[in-house]
Amino acid sequence: MQKIFILLFFIMFFSKGNAQNLVPVDEGSAIKFSIKNFGFSTGGSFTGLKGKIQFDAGNIANTSFTVSVDATSINTNNESRDKHIRKEEYFNVEKYPLISFASAAVSNGDKPGTFLMKGNLTIKGVTKPISFPFTAIAQNSGFLFSASFNINRRDFGVGSNSMVLADNLLLSLRVFAKKN
């Protein structure tokens, strides 16, 4: 019985031993969005990445993401539009200064180096489950995680029932995370 306990201890210890503890950083990262407004594509970006990532490509079940960006950092290259988007109707950054994501499950994708993320996205105090594919590439003593997927802004109470602003927007994520 003691041998079984010792064997189980070593299996658990070494299976978690390959997971890397990472910290997302702005340098090398890009959090971008694009949306149609009056039929034209417009977009912007966020900075202020924070969080914890535990990544284990060999045992993807040991992988988890808890990441946020600073909603006040929104940049559309138009300061008056940025001020307007920070207000209550859109991001209400005074009350909700962070946009956050926490993974619930990560699994292998169809191709090597691809994965499927399931988790909860919180914008403006509203949390919704989302899922999306992503890639992970070892880079500069860390990993570059990349994904592109659509979300509906109205699911999170961002913006009004505008006839000129599209409901769906494309999020493009390039998150560089370095060893902690």
N, C-alpha and C positions, 0 to 999 in steps of 0.2 A: 504494500500500500504506500509506503514511504517513497519507493522508487517511482510510482505513478505520479505522486504529488510533485516530486522534483522534476520529472519529465514535463508535466503540465506547466510548471512554473517557467522552465526554460523555453518552452514553445511560446507561451504568452509573452515573455520578456523579449525574445528575439523577433517575434512577429511584429511587435510594436517598435522595435529598435531601428527598423529601416525608415520609419516615418521621419520626415524632416520638419522641424519647427521653423516656420518662416514668418516674416513680417512684410506686408505690402508697403511699398514706398512709391512716392510720386515720380521720382527719377526713373525713367524707363517705362513708365506706365502712361496710359491714355484712357480716360473714361469719357466717351463721346456719345452724343445722341444726334439723330436727325429726324425731322418731322416736316410734313407739308403744311405750309401756311399760305393762304391765297393761291394754292396750286404750285407754289415754288418750294423747293426743298431748302430748309434752313436748319441750322444745328448749333451745337455748342459743346462745352466740355465742363467737367468738374475736376477738382483737385482735393487734396487733403485726405488722402487714403490713410486708413488706420485699420488695425485688426490683427487677427491671428489666423494663420493657415498651417494646418498639419497635412503634409502631402506624402503619400506612400504609393508610388506607381506599382510596386510589386504586390501590394495588398490594399487595393483601392478602398476597401471597407474601413481602413484606418485613416481615411482622408476626411478633413473637415475645414470649412471656411466660415469665418465670422469677420466680415469686412464692412467698413462704412466709408462714405465720402462726405465732405463738408458741403452741404446744400448752399451755403452762402457763397461758395466759390464759383457758382455758375458763371460761365463766360461764353457769350454769343458774339463777341467782337462788336457789341453795340451796348454801351453803358446804360442808356436810357431803357432799352429793352430788358437788360439784366436787372435793373432796379424794379421794373414792373413785374418781372417773373419772380422776384424774391418776395413779393407781397402776398397777402393772405389768399387771394384767388388762385394763385399758382402754387408755389412751394411753402409759403408762410414760414420763412426761415427764422423769424424771431421765436416762434413757438416750436418749430421742428427743424433744428439746425443740421440734422444728420439724415442721410439716406443710408439704410443699412440692409445687409443681406446675411442670412445665416443658413448654412446648408443643413439639410435633413438627411440626405443620402447621396452618395456618389457611386457610380458604377462605370464599368468599362464600356466604351463605345464600340461601334462596328469595325473600326480600323485601329491598328496599333497607334498609340499616342493620342487617341481621342477618348473622351469620357462624357458621361451624362450627369449633370448636376440637378438635384431637386432641392428646393429650399424655400425660404420665406423672405420676400422682399418687402421692406417697410419704407413707405414714402408718405410724408405728411401725416404720420400717426396711423396709417392704414397698412395692414399687413396682408399680403396675398401670397399663396403658393405659386411658384413658377418652376419651370424646368427648362434646361437648355444644354446643348452640347458645347464642349470646350476642348481645347488642346493644351498640353503642357510641354514646354521645351526647356530642358536644362540650359542655363545661360548664366555666365558671370557669377558663379558660386551661388546660384539661386534658380528660380524657375520663372518663365514667362507664361502666364495663363492668358489665353485668348478666346473670346466668344463674341458672337453677334446674334441677337434675337430681338423680337418685337414684344412690346407691352402696350397695353391700352392705358393712356394717361387718365382717362375718366374712372378707371377702376380704383385709382388712388386719390380721386378728388382734385386732380391738377387741371386747372383751367375750367372754363365754363362749357356750356353746350354750344360752342361756337360752330357756325356754319362754314367758317373759312379755315379753321385749324383742324387738322386730321386728328382722329382719335388715337390711331396707332403710331408709335414711333419706334425707330430702330436704335437699340443700344449696342454700341461696339466697345468691348472691353479688352484692354491689353494691360494686365496687372503684373508688374514685376514684383516678385517677393524674394527677399534675401534671407539668408540664414540668420536666425535669432541669436 
